[in-house]
Amino acid sequence: GQFDGAAALLPALNQMMEDAAETLYAPEEMNFQKQVDESFLPYMIQLAQENDINLIFVRTKILGPEPLELTDYAGSLDSYLLQQEHVFLVDFSRDPRITNEFQIDSLHMNEFGRREFTKILANELRSILGE
């Protein structure tokens, strides 16, 4: 058959993701309260509010078990965002419409998944923007 370069790279990309996760999910990185003040997030929210812009955050689904550290961090982030005016969170992390058939690996969507997810996301954005 024809050589599929993307498929051949997936094992190496997955290993790189696993290696990055060791740093990404380190306890000091997963402390939302410590990280938020050192991030651009408060400034982004302030800038959007000052300019009467709705800020929309989108969380996608991760296949497989979610690290506990990420679950705790996401909960803190959600609480923070819910306290902000003109800030919305569209959370697909547990959305049953997003299935395994959408995915190439734990984070990346295949062509079918990208197409179907775009439709789902567009509908969610329409409801937020009142269209």
DSSP file (Angstrom, degrees, kcal/mol; ACC not computed):
  #  RESIDUE AA STRUCTURE BP1 BP2  ACC     N-H-->O    O-->H-N    N-H-->O    O-->H-N    TCO  KAPPA ALPHA  PHI   PSI    X-CA   Y-CA   Z-CA
    1    1 A G              0   0    0      0, 0.0     2,-0.2     0, 0.0     3,-0.0   0.000 360.0 360.0 360.0 175.1    0.0    0.0    0.0
    2    2 A Q        -     0   0    0      1,-0.1     2,-0.3     2,-0.0     0, 0.0  -0.503 360.0-106.4 -75.1 140.1    0.9    3.6   -0.1
    3    3 A F        -     0   0    0     -2,-0.2     2,-0.8     1,-0.1    -1,-0.1  -0.500  26.5-155.2 -69.2 127.4    3.1    5.0    2.7
    4    4 A D     >  -     0   0    0     -2,-0.3     4,-1.9     1,-0.2     5,-0.2  -0.860   8.4-172.3-107.2  98.2    1.2    7.1    5.1
    5    5 A G  H  > S+     0   0    0     -2,-0.8     4,-1.4     1,-0.2    -1,-0.2   0.852  82.5  54.0 -59.8 -39.1    3.8    9.4    6.7
    6    6 A A  H  > S+     0   0    0      1,-0.2     4,-0.9     2,-0.2     3,-0.3   0.926 109.1  47.9 -63.7 -44.6    1.4   10.8    9.3
    7    7 A A  H >4 S+     0   0    0      1,-0.2     3,-0.5     2,-0.2    -1,-0.2   0.868 109.1  54.5 -64.9 -35.8    0.5    7.3   10.6
    8    8 A A  H 3< S+     0   0    0     -4,-1.9     4,-0.4     1,-0.2    -1,-0.2   0.801 108.3  50.0 -67.7 -28.3    4.2    6.4   10.8
    9    9 A L  H 3X S+     0   0    0     -4,-1.4     4,-2.6    -3,-0.3     3,-0.3   0.654  86.7  87.7 -84.0 -15.9    4.9    9.4   12.9
   10   10 A L  H <X S+     0   0    0     -4,-0.9     4,-3.0    -3,-0.5     5,-0.2   0.882  85.0  51.4 -56.3 -45.4    2.1    8.8   15.4
   11   11 A P  H  > S+     0   0    0      0, 0.0     4,-2.0     0, 0.0    -1,-0.2   0.922 113.6  45.6 -59.0 -41.2    4.1    6.5   17.8
   12   12 A A  H  > S+     0   0    0     -4,-0.4     4,-2.1    -3,-0.3    -2,-0.2   0.905 114.1  48.7 -66.9 -40.7    6.9    9.1   18.0
   13   13 A L  H  X S+     0   0    0     -4,-2.6     4,-2.2     2,-0.2    -1,-0.2   0.900 110.4  51.1 -66.0 -40.2    4.4   11.9   18.5
   14   14 A N  H  X S+     0   0    0     -4,-3.0     4,-2.3    -5,-0.2    -1,-0.2   0.896 109.6  50.3 -63.6 -39.5    2.6   10.0   21.2
   15   15 A Q  H  X S+     0   0    0     -4,-2.0     4,-2.4    -5,-0.2    -1,-0.2   0.904 109.3  51.2 -64.8 -40.2    5.9    9.4   23.0
   16   16 A M  H  X S+     0   0    0     -4,-2.1     4,-2.4     2,-0.2    -2,-0.2   0.891 109.7  50.7 -62.7 -38.8    6.7   13.1   22.8
   17   17 A M  H  X S+     0   0    0     -4,-2.2     4,-2.0     2,-0.2    -2,-0.2   0.906 110.1  49.3 -65.0 -41.6    3.3   13.9   24.3
   18   18 A E  H  X S+     0   0    0     -4,-2.3     4,-1.1     2,-0.2    -2,-0.2   0.905 111.7  48.9 -64.2 -40.9    3.9   11.4   27.2
   19   19 A D  H >X S+     0   0    0     -4,-2.4     4,-0.8     1,-0.2     3,-0.5   0.915 111.8  48.7 -63.8 -43.0    7.3   12.9   27.8
   20   20 A A  H >X S+     0   0    0     -4,-2.4     4,-3.1     1,-0.2     3,-0.6   0.843 102.7  63.3 -65.6 -33.1    5.9   16.5   27.8
   21   21 A A  H 3X S+     0   0    0     -4,-2.0     4,-2.9     1,-0.2    -1,-0.2   0.831  92.7  63.3 -62.4 -32.3    3.1   15.3   30.2
   22   22 A E  H << S+     0   0    0     -4,-1.1    -1,-0.2    -3,-0.5    -2,-0.2   0.891 114.5  32.6 -60.0 -38.3    5.7   14.6   32.9
   23   23 A T  H X< S+     0   0    0     -4,-0.8     3,-1.5    -3,-0.6    -2,-0.2   0.899 118.4  53.4 -81.0 -44.9    6.6   18.3   32.9
   24   24 A L  H 3< S+     0   0    0     -4,-3.1    -2,-0.2     1,-0.3    -3,-0.2   0.877 113.9  41.6 -59.8 -41.0    3.2   19.6   32.2
   25   25 A Y  T 3< S+     0   0    0     -4,-2.9    -1,-0.3    -5,-0.2    -2,-0.1   0.199  81.8 133.9 -96.0  16.1    1.5   17.7   35.0
   26   26 A A    X>  -     0   0    0     -3,-1.5     4,-1.4     1,-0.1     3,-1.4  -0.394  69.3-113.8 -62.2 143.9    4.2   18.4   37.5
   27   27 A P  T 34 S+     0   0    0      0, 0.0     3,-0.3     0, 0.0     4,-0.1   0.842 115.4  53.3 -51.8 -40.3    2.7   19.5   40.9
   28   28 A E  T 34 S+     0   0    0      1,-0.2     3,-0.5     2,-0.2     6,-0.1   0.789 110.5  47.9 -68.7 -25.5    4.1   23.0   40.7
   29   29 A E  T <4 S+     0   0    0     -3,-1.4    -1,-0.2    -6,-0.2    -4,-0.1   0.722 106.2  58.0 -82.9 -22.6    2.6   23.5   37.2
   30   30 A M  S  < S+     0   0    0     -4,-1.4     2,-1.1    -3,-0.3    -1,-0.2   0.240  74.7 105.5 -95.1  12.7   -0.8   22.2   38.3
   31   31 A N     >  -     0   0    0     -3,-0.5     4,-2.4     1,-0.2     3,-0.3  -0.783  50.2-173.8 -92.1  95.1   -1.3   24.8   41.0
   32   32 A F  H  > S+     0   0    0     -2,-1.1     4,-3.0     1,-0.2     5,-0.2   0.903  79.1  54.7 -59.2 -45.5   -3.8   27.0   39.4
   33   33 A Q  H  > S+     0   0    0      1,-0.2     4,-0.7     2,-0.2    -1,-0.2   0.864 113.8  42.1 -60.1 -36.4   -3.9   29.7   42.1
   34   34 A K  H  4 S+     0   0    0     -3,-0.3     4,-0.5     1,-0.1    -1,-0.2   0.894 118.2  45.8 -74.2 -40.5   -0.1   30.1   41.8
   35   35 A Q  H >< S+     0   0    0     -4,-2.4     3,-1.0     1,-0.2     4,-0.4   0.845 100.3  65.8 -73.8 -35.0    0.0   29.9   38.0
   36   36 A V  H >< S+     0   0    0     -4,-3.0     3,-1.3     1,-0.3    -1,-0.2   0.884 100.0  49.9 -61.8 -40.2   -2.9   32.3   37.3
   37   37 A D  T 3< S+     0   0    0     -4,-0.7    -1,-0.3     1,-0.3    -2,-0.2   0.717 112.1  49.0 -71.6 -18.7   -1.2   35.4   38.6
   38   38 A E  T <  S+     0   0    0     -3,-1.0    -1,-0.3    -4,-0.5    -2,-0.2   0.363 104.7  79.2 -96.7   3.6    2.0   34.6   36.6
   39   39 A S  S <  S-     0   0    0     -3,-1.3     4,-0.3    -4,-0.4    -3,-0.0  -0.457  85.9-116.7-105.9 176.8    0.0   34.1   33.4
   40   40 A F  S  > S+     0   0    0      1,-0.2     4,-3.0    -2,-0.1     5,-0.2   0.469  89.3  97.8 -87.7  -4.5   -1.6   36.4   30.8
   41   41 A L  H  > S+     0   0    0      1,-0.2     4,-2.4     2,-0.2     5,-0.2   0.915  81.7  46.0 -57.3 -50.6   -5.1   35.1   31.7
   42   42 A P  H  > S+     0   0    0      0, 0.0     4,-2.4     0, 0.0    -1,-0.2   0.903 115.8  47.9 -59.7 -38.1   -6.1   38.0   34.0
   43   43 A Y  H  > S+     0   0    0     -4,-0.3     4,-2.9     2,-0.2    -2,-0.2   0.909 110.2  51.5 -67.8 -42.1   -4.8   40.5   31.5
   44   44 A M  H  X S+     0   0    0     -4,-3.0     4,-2.3     2,-0.2    -1,-0.2   0.921 112.6  46.0 -60.0 -44.0   -6.6   38.9   28.6
   45   45 A I  H  X S+     0   0    0     -4,-2.4     4,-2.6    -5,-0.2    -2,-0.2   0.929 113.7  48.3 -65.2 -45.5   -9.9   38.9   30.5
   46   46 A Q  H  X S+     0   0    0     -4,-2.4     4,-2.7    -5,-0.2    -2,-0.2   0.928 111.9  49.4 -60.9 -45.8   -9.4   42.5   31.6
   47   47 A L  H  X S+     0   0    0     -4,-2.9     4,-1.1     1,-0.2    -1,-0.2   0.905 112.4  47.7 -61.3 -43.3   -8.6   43.6   28.0
   48   48 A A  H  <>S+     0   0    0     -4,-2.3     5,-3.0    -5,-0.2     3,-0.3   0.917 113.2  48.3 -64.6 -43.2  -11.6   41.8   26.6
   49   49 A Q  H ><5S+     0   0    0     -4,-2.6     3,-1.6     1,-0.2    -2,-0.2   0.912 108.6  53.0 -64.7 -42.7  -13.9   43.3   29.2
   50   50 A E  H 3<5S+     0   0    0     -4,-2.7    -1,-0.2     1,-0.3    -2,-0.2   0.777 114.4  43.4 -63.0 -25.9  -12.6   46.9   28.7
   51   51 A N  T 3<5S-     0   0    0     -4,-1.1    -1,-0.3    -3,-0.3    -2,-0.2   0.183 114.2-115.2-106.6  15.4  -13.3   46.5   25.0
   52   52 A D  T < 5 +     0   0    0     -3,-1.6     2,-0.4     1,-0.2    -3,-0.2   0.895  65.2 148.5  52.5  47.3  -16.7   44.9   25.4
   53   53 A I      < -     0   0    0     -5,-3.0     2,-0.4    -6,-0.1    -1,-0.2  -0.930  47.8-129.7-112.9 133.6  -15.5   41.6   23.9
   54   54 A N        -     0   0    0     -2,-0.4     2,-0.5    33,-0.1    33,-0.2  -0.704  20.9-150.0 -79.2 130.3  -16.9   38.2   24.9
   55   55 A L  E     -a   87   0A   0     31,-2.9    33,-3.0    -2,-0.4     2,-0.5  -0.906  12.2-166.5-104.3 124.2  -14.0   35.8   25.6
   56   56 A I  E     -a   88   0A   0     -2,-0.5     2,-0.4    31,-0.2    33,-0.2  -0.953   4.2-166.0-119.5 122.1  -14.8   32.1   24.8
   57   57 A F  E     -a   89   0A   0     31,-3.1    33,-3.3    -2,-0.5     2,-0.5  -0.858   6.8-158.0-103.7 140.6  -12.6   29.3   26.1
   58   58 A V  E     -a   90   0A   0     -2,-0.4     2,-0.5    31,-0.2    33,-0.2  -0.979   4.2-164.8-123.4 126.1  -13.1   25.8   24.6
   59   59 A R  E     -a   91   0A   0     31,-2.8    33,-3.1    -2,-0.5    34,-0.2  -0.941  14.1-156.2-108.4 128.1  -12.0   22.6   26.4
   60   60 A T        -     0   0    0     -2,-0.5     2,-0.3    31,-0.2    33,-0.2  -0.461  24.2 -90.2 -98.7 173.1  -11.8   19.5   24.2
   61   61 A K        -     0   0    0     31,-0.2     2,-0.5    -2,-0.2    32,-0.1  -0.581  27.8-152.6 -85.4 142.0  -12.0   15.8   25.1
   62   62 A I        -     0   0    0     31,-0.4    45,-0.2    -2,-0.3     2,-0.2  -0.973  19.2-131.2-111.1 126.1   -9.0   13.7   26.0
   63   63 A L  S    S+     0   0    0     43,-2.0    43,-0.1    -2,-0.5    36,-0.0  -0.508  72.3  19.6 -74.3 145.5   -9.3   10.0   25.3
   64   64 A G  S    S-     0   0    0     -2,-0.2     2,-0.1     2,-0.1    -2,-0.1  -0.254 114.0 -22.3  88.1-179.6   -8.3    7.8   28.1
   65   65 A P        -     0   0    0      0, 0.0    -2,-0.1     0, 0.0     3,-0.0  -0.407  63.2-131.7 -68.7 134.6   -8.1    8.5   31.8
   66   66 A E        -     0   0    0     -2,-0.1     5,-0.1     1,-0.1    -2,-0.1  -0.710  30.0-106.9 -83.9 132.3   -7.5   12.2   32.6
   67   67 A P    >>  -     0   0    0      0, 0.0     4,-2.0     0, 0.0     3,-0.6  -0.334  22.9-127.3 -58.1 138.2   -4.7   12.8   35.1
   68   68 A L  H 3> S+     0   0    0      1,-0.3     4,-2.5     2,-0.2     5,-0.2   0.866 109.9  58.3 -55.0 -38.7   -6.1   13.8   38.6
   69   69 A E  H 3> S+     0   0    0      1,-0.2     4,-2.3     2,-0.2    -1,-0.3   0.891 106.4  47.7 -59.4 -39.5   -3.9   16.8   38.5
   70   70 A L  H <> S+     0   0    0     -3,-0.6     4,-2.9     2,-0.2    -1,-0.2   0.880 109.2  53.4 -70.0 -38.2   -5.5   18.0   35.3
   71   71 A T  H  X S+     0   0    0     -4,-2.0     4,-2.0     2,-0.2    -2,-0.2   0.931 112.1  44.8 -61.0 -46.4   -9.0   17.4   36.7
   72   72 A D  H  X S+     0   0    0     -4,-2.5     4,-2.0     2,-0.2    -2,-0.2   0.918 114.3  49.0 -64.1 -44.1   -8.2   19.5   39.8
   73   73 A Y  H  X S+     0   0    0     -4,-2.3     4,-2.6    -5,-0.2    -2,-0.2   0.918 110.5  50.7 -61.4 -45.0   -6.6   22.3   37.7
   74   74 A A  H  X S+     0   0    0     -4,-2.9     4,-2.9     1,-0.2    -1,-0.2   0.884 108.3  53.1 -62.6 -38.9   -9.6   22.3   35.3
   75   75 A G  H  X S+     0   0    0     -4,-2.0     4,-2.1     2,-0.2    -1,-0.2   0.908 110.8  46.1 -63.0 -41.9  -12.0   22.6   38.2
   76   76 A S  H  X S+     0   0    0     -4,-2.0     4,-2.1     2,-0.2    -2,-0.2   0.900 113.2  49.7 -66.6 -41.1  -10.0   25.6   39.6
   77   77 A L  H  X S+     0   0    0     -4,-2.6     4,-2.8     2,-0.2     5,-0.2   0.924 109.6  51.8 -62.3 -44.9   -9.9   27.2   36.1
   78   78 A D  H  X S+     0   0    0     -4,-2.9     4,-2.5     1,-0.2    -2,-0.2   0.927 109.7  48.9 -58.0 -46.6  -13.7   26.7   35.7
   79   79 A S  H  X S+     0   0    0     -4,-2.1     4,-0.8     1,-0.2    -1,-0.2   0.907 112.4  48.9 -60.2 -42.6  -14.4   28.4   39.0
   80   80 A Y  H >< S+     0   0    0     -4,-2.1     3,-0.8     1,-0.2     4,-0.3   0.935 112.9  46.3 -62.7 -47.9  -12.2   31.3   38.1
   81   81 A L  H >< S+     0   0    0     -4,-2.8     3,-1.6     1,-0.2    -2,-0.2   0.870 106.0  59.0 -66.0 -37.1  -13.7   31.7   34.6
   82   82 A L  H 3< S+     0   0    0     -4,-2.5    -1,-0.2     1,-0.3    -2,-0.2   0.724 100.8  57.6 -65.5 -20.3  -17.3   31.5   36.0
   83   83 A Q  T << S+     0   0    0     -4,-0.8     2,-0.3    -3,-0.8    -1,-0.3   0.542  92.6  89.4 -83.8  -7.6  -16.6   34.5   38.2
   84   84 A Q  S X  S-     0   0    0     -3,-1.6     3,-0.8    -4,-0.3     2,-0.2  -0.709  76.2-125.6 -97.9 140.4  -15.7   36.7   35.2
   85   85 A E  T 3  S+     0   0    0     -2,-0.3     3,-0.1     1,-0.2   -36,-0.1  -0.586  92.4  13.0 -80.0 144.9  -18.1   38.8   33.2
   86   86 A H  T 3  S+     0   0    0     -2,-0.2   -31,-2.9     1,-0.2     2,-0.4   0.737  99.5 120.5  62.9  25.5  -18.2   38.3   29.4
   87   87 A V  E <   -a   55   0A   0     -3,-0.8     2,-0.4   -33,-0.2    -1,-0.2  -0.982  40.3-174.3-122.1 130.6  -16.2   35.1   29.8
   88   88 A F  E     -a   56   0A   0    -33,-3.0   -31,-3.1    -2,-0.4     2,-0.5  -0.931  13.4-155.6-125.3 146.8  -17.6   31.7   28.6
   89   89 A L  E     -a   57   0A   0     -2,-0.4     2,-0.7   -33,-0.2   -31,-0.2  -0.987   1.8-165.2-121.9 122.1  -16.3   28.2   28.8
   90   90 A V  E     -a   58   0A   0    -33,-3.3   -31,-2.8    -2,-0.5     2,-0.7  -0.929  15.9-164.9-104.5 110.1  -17.5   25.6   26.3
   91   91 A D  E     +a   59   0A   0     -2,-0.7     3,-0.2   -33,-0.2   -31,-0.2  -0.859  26.2 163.1-108.2 110.3  -16.5   22.3   27.9
   92   92 A F    >   +     0   0    0    -33,-3.1     3,-1.4    -2,-0.7   -31,-0.2   0.258  45.6 110.7-101.2   9.3  -16.5   19.2   25.6
   93   93 A S  T 3  S+     0   0    0      1,-0.3   -31,-0.4   -34,-0.2    -1,-0.1   0.770  94.8  20.2 -61.9 -26.7  -14.4   17.1   28.0
   94   94 A R  T 3  S+     0   0    0     -3,-0.2    -1,-0.3   -33,-0.1    -2,-0.1   0.099  88.6 138.5-125.8  21.7  -17.3   14.8   28.9
   95   95 A D    X   -     0   0    0     -3,-1.4     3,-1.4     1,-0.2    -3,-0.1  -0.556  45.3-151.1 -74.1 120.7  -19.5   15.5   25.9
   96   96 A P  T 3  S+     0   0    0      0, 0.0    -1,-0.2     0, 0.0    -4,-0.0   0.675  91.7  69.5 -68.5 -14.8  -21.1   12.2   24.7
   97   97 A R  T 3  S+     0   0    0      1,-0.1     2,-0.8     2,-0.1    23,-0.1   0.762  85.7  75.5 -71.8 -22.9  -21.3   13.6   21.1
   98   98 A I  S <  S+     0   0    0     -3,-1.4     2,-0.2    -6,-0.1    -1,-0.1  -0.807  73.8 178.2 -91.8 109.1  -17.5   13.4   20.9
   99   99 A T    >   -     0   0    0     -2,-0.8     3,-2.0     1,-0.1     4,-0.3  -0.558  45.5 -99.6-111.0 171.7  -16.7    9.7   20.4
  100  100 A N  G >  S+     0   0    0      1,-0.3     3,-1.6    -2,-0.2    13,-0.1   0.783 116.0  70.0 -59.6 -28.3  -13.5    7.6   19.9
  101  101 A E  G 3  S+     0   0    0      1,-0.3    -1,-0.3    11,-0.1    12,-0.3   0.622  91.1  62.1 -69.1  -9.2  -14.2    7.5   16.2
  102  102 A F  G <  S+     0   0    0     -3,-2.0     8,-2.8    10,-0.1    11,-0.3   0.673  95.1  83.1 -80.4 -18.4  -13.3   11.3   16.1
  103  103 A Q  B <   -B  109   0B   0     -3,-1.6     6,-0.3    -4,-0.3     3,-0.1  -0.601  47.3-174.6-104.8 146.8   -9.8   10.6   17.3
  104  104 A I  S    S-     0   0    0      4,-3.5     2,-0.2     1,-0.3     5,-0.2   0.774  88.7 -18.7 -89.5 -43.4   -6.4    9.6   15.8
  105  105 A D  S    S-     0   0    0      3,-1.3    -1,-0.3     5,-0.0   -42,-0.2  -0.690  98.0 -60.2-145.2-163.4   -4.9    9.5   19.3
  106  106 A S  S    S+     0   0    0     -2,-0.2   -43,-2.0     1,-0.2     3,-0.0   0.740 131.4  16.7 -64.7 -23.3   -5.7   10.8   22.8
  107  107 A L  S    S+     0   0    0    -45,-0.2     2,-0.4     1,-0.1    -1,-0.2   0.650 109.3  77.5-119.4 -23.8   -5.6   14.5   21.7
  108  108 A H        -     0   0    0      1,-0.0    -4,-3.5   -46,-0.0    -3,-1.3  -0.752  62.9-140.8-106.5 138.5   -5.8   14.7   17.9
  109  109 A M  B     -B  103   0B   0     -2,-0.4    -6,-0.3    -6,-0.3     2,-0.1  -0.645  12.8-132.7 -93.9 149.1   -8.9   14.4   15.7
  110  110 A N     >  -     0   0    0     -8,-2.8     4,-2.8    -2,-0.3     5,-0.2  -0.256  42.4 -86.3 -83.8-178.6   -9.1   12.6   12.4
  111  111 A E  H  > S+     0   0    0      1,-0.2     4,-2.1     2,-0.2     5,-0.2   0.916 130.5  48.1 -59.9 -44.8  -10.7   14.2    9.3
  112  112 A F  H  > S+     0   0    0      1,-0.2     4,-2.6     2,-0.2     5,-0.3   0.933 113.1  48.8 -59.9 -46.7  -14.2   12.9   10.3
  113  113 A G  H  > S+     0   0    0    -11,-0.3     4,-3.0   -12,-0.3     5,-0.3   0.901 109.9  50.7 -62.0 -43.1  -13.7   14.2   13.9
  114  114 A R  H  X S+     0   0    0     -4,-2.8     4,-2.0     2,-0.2    -1,-0.2   0.915 112.7  46.9 -60.7 -43.0  -12.6   17.6   12.8
  115  115 A R  H  X S+     0   0    0     -4,-2.1     4,-1.4    -5,-0.2    -2,-0.2   0.941 117.3  41.0 -65.8 -48.2  -15.6   18.0   10.5
  116  116 A E  H  X S+     0   0    0     -4,-2.6     4,-2.1     1,-0.2    -2,-0.2   0.893 114.3  52.2 -69.4 -39.6  -18.1   16.8   13.0
  117  117 A F  H  X S+     0   0    0     -4,-3.0     4,-3.2    -5,-0.3     5,-0.2   0.888 105.0  56.4 -64.0 -38.1  -16.5   18.7   15.9
  118  118 A T  H  X S+     0   0    0     -4,-2.0     4,-2.5    -5,-0.3    -1,-0.2   0.902 107.4  48.9 -60.3 -40.7  -16.6   21.9   13.9
  119  119 A K  H  X S+     0   0    0     -4,-1.4     4,-1.9     2,-0.2    -1,-0.2   0.933 113.3  46.3 -63.2 -45.9  -20.4   21.5   13.4
  120  120 A I  H  X S+     0   0    0     -4,-2.1     4,-1.9     1,-0.2    -2,-0.2   0.930 114.2  47.8 -62.6 -46.3  -20.9   20.9   17.2
  121  121 A L  H  X S+     0   0    0     -4,-3.2     4,-2.7     1,-0.2     5,-0.2   0.909 108.4  54.6 -62.0 -43.5  -18.6   23.8   18.1
  122  122 A A  H  X S+     0   0    0     -4,-2.5     4,-2.3    -5,-0.2    -1,-0.2   0.901 108.0  49.6 -58.8 -41.8  -20.4   26.2   15.6
  123  123 A N  H  X S+     0   0    0     -4,-1.9     4,-1.8     2,-0.2    -1,-0.2   0.901 111.1  49.2 -64.1 -40.8  -23.8   25.4   17.2
  124  124 A E  H  X S+     0   0    0     -4,-1.9     4,-1.7     1,-0.2    -2,-0.2   0.917 111.9  48.3 -63.8 -43.3  -22.4   26.0   20.7
  125  125 A L  H  X S+     0   0    0     -4,-2.7     4,-2.8     1,-0.2    -2,-0.2   0.883 107.6  55.6 -66.8 -37.5  -20.9   29.4   19.6
  126  126 A R  H  X>S+     0   0    0     -4,-2.3     5,-2.2    -5,-0.2     4,-0.9   0.911 107.1  50.1 -58.8 -41.9  -24.2   30.4   17.9
  127  127 A S  H  <5S+     0   0    0     -4,-1.8    -1,-0.2     1,-0.2    -2,-0.2   0.872 113.3  45.7 -67.8 -35.4  -26.0   29.8   21.2
  128  128 A I  H  <5S+     0   0    0     -4,-1.7    -2,-0.2     1,-0.2    -1,-0.2   0.914 116.6  44.1 -70.3 -43.3  -23.5   32.0   23.1
  129  129 A L  H  <5S-     0   0    0     -4,-2.8    -1,-0.2    -5,-0.2    -2,-0.2   0.510 110.3-121.7 -84.0  -4.1  -23.4   34.7   20.5
  130  130 A G  T  <5       0   0    0     -4,-0.9    -3,-0.2    -5,-0.2    -4,-0.1   0.809 360.0 360.0  72.8  30.3  -27.2   34.7   20.2
  131  131 A E      <       0   0    0     -5,-2.2    -4,-0.2    -6,-0.2    -5,-0.1   0.426 360.0 360.0 -97.8 360.0  -27.3   34.0   16.5
